[in-house]
Amino acid sequence: MFSIWKRMRNSHCYKIMFCIGVIDMLTLLCNGLLTGYLGYYGYVFCSSPKLIYFFGAYGLGCWCAESTMETVLAINRCAELWSDELAHKWFNGKKMILWLGIPTIYGILMSLCTRPLIFSGIYFSWFFNPHVDYIDNTNGIVV
């Protein structure tokens, strides 16, 4: 993170990569530390529903924001290859705040308005289906 600090002033892509790095570090709290802790102690949703619900929403929001920012980075790099003037027109000044704000708002909305990921200690991972390996739902229907 500190290695790109000096280059951020002159290049749009370094600003985007810096934001991706910040979100990546925030995501590591959920998919690294918390997943290890919950898996070690064998947590499932019934063990601690509020904690798992909150961090499932948090992890989903961070993942959505980061994925969208990576798309913004791809658009930026394609614009730079196509034309420096085009990249300057699209990404210069306050427009960069808009380009970085849209993925951030999208991540927040995804964490607030969708069903979160649910941790399963059986598979040591996060799933959208809270009944993984509990109920047979081969057709995608839980009765």
C-alpha positions in Angstrom: 0.0 0.0 0.0 2.8 2.4 0.9 4.7 1.6 -2.3 2.1 3.1 -4.5 1.5 6.2 -2.4 3.9 8.4 -4.3 2.5 7.3 -7.7 -1.1 8.0 -6.8 -0.9 11.7 -7.6 -0.1 11.2 -11.2 -1.9 8.0 -12.2 -5.6 7.1 -12.0 -5.0 3.4 -12.0 -2.9 3.6 -8.8 -5.8 5.4 -7.0 -8.2 2.6 -8.0 -5.7 -0.1 -7.0 -5.2 1.7 -3.7 -8.9 1.5 -3.0 -9.0 -2.1 -4.1 -6.2 -2.8 -1.6 -8.1 -1.1 1.2 -11.2 -3.1 0.6 -9.1 -6.2 0.3 -7.7 -5.6 3.7 -11.2 -5.0 5.2 -12.4 -8.2 3.5 -9.6 -10.2 5.1 -11.2 -9.6 8.5 -14.1 -11.7 7.5 -12.8 -14.3 5.1 -9.5 -14.7 6.9 -9.6 -14.2 10.6 -13.3 -14.8 11.3 -13.7 -17.8 9.0 -10.7 -19.4 10.7 -12.1 -18.7 14.1 -15.6 -19.9 13.2 -14.3 -23.0 11.5 -12.0 -24.0 14.3 -14.8 -23.9 16.8 -17.3 -25.5 14.4 -19.9 -22.7 14.3 -23.0 -22.9 12.3 -25.8 -20.3 12.0 -27.6 -21.5 15.0 -24.5 -21.1 17.2 -24.3 -17.4 16.8 -26.9 -16.1 14.4 -26.3 -12.3 14.8 -22.6 -12.5 14.4 -22.7 -14.8 11.4 -25.5 -12.7 9.8 -23.6 -9.4 10.3 -20.3 -10.7 9.0 -22.0 -12.5 6.1 -23.5 -9.2 5.0 -20.2 -7.5 5.6 -18.2 -10.0 3.6 -20.8 -10.0 0.7 -20.7 -6.2 0.6 -16.9 -6.0 0.5 -16.8 -8.7 -2.2 -19.3 -6.9 -4.4 -17.5 -3.5 -3.9 -14.1 -5.0 -4.7 -15.4 -6.9 -7.8 -17.0 -3.7 -9.1 -13.8 -1.7 -8.5 -11.9 -4.3 -10.4 -14.2 -3.7 -13.3 -13.6 0.0 -13.0 -9.9 -0.6 -13.1 -10.4 -2.7 -16.3 -12.4 0.2 -17.9 -9.6 2.6 -16.8 -6.9 0.5 -18.3 -8.8 0.0 -21.6 -9.5 3.8 -21.8 -5.8 4.4 -21.2 -4.9 2.0 -24.0 -7.4 3.5 -26.4 -6.6 7.2 -25.8 -4.9 9.3 -23.1 -7.4 12.0 -23.8 -10.4 9.7 -23.3 -8.9 8.4 -20.0 -8.2 12.0 -18.9 -11.8 13.0 -19.8 -13.4 10.0 -17.9 -11.2 9.8 -14.9 -9.7 13.2 -14.1 -10.6 15.3 -11.1 -13.9 14.8 -9.3 -14.9 12.1 -11.7 -12.6 9.7 -9.9 -14.7 10.1 -6.8 -17.8 9.1 -8.8 -16.0 6.1 -10.3 -14.9 5.0 -6.8 -18.2 6.0 -5.1 -20.4 3.8 -7.3 -18.8 0.5 -6.3 -18.7 1.6 -2.7 -22.4 2.4 -2.6 -23.1 -0.8 -4.5 -21.3 -2.8 -1.9 -23.2 -1.1 0.9 -26.5 -1.6 -0.8 -25.7 -5.3 -1.4 -24.8 -5.8 2.3 -28.0 -4.0 3.4 -30.6 -5.2 0.9 -29.8 -8.8 0.1 -29.6 -12.0 2.0 -26.2 -12.4 3.5 -23.8 -15.3 3.2 -24.1 -17.9 6.0 -21.1 -19.7 7.5 -21.1 -23.4 7.7 -18.6 -25.1 10.0 -19.2 -28.4 8.2 -17.7 -27.1 4.9 -15.6 -24.3 6.5 -17.0 -21.8 4.1 -19.8 -19.2 3.4 -22.9 -20.1 1.5 -26.2 -18.5 0.4 -28.0 -21.6 1.4 -28.2 -21.9 5.2 -29.3 -25.6 5.0 -26.1 -26.9 3.3 -26.0 -30.6 3.9 -28.9 -30.5 6.4 -31.8 -30.7 4.1 -31.9 -32.3 0.7 -32.7 -29.6 -1.9 -31.6 -31.2 -5.1 -34.2 -29.2 -7.1 -33.3 -26.0 -5.4 -36.5 -26.2 -3.3 -36.5 -26.4 0.5 -39.8 -27.6 1.9 
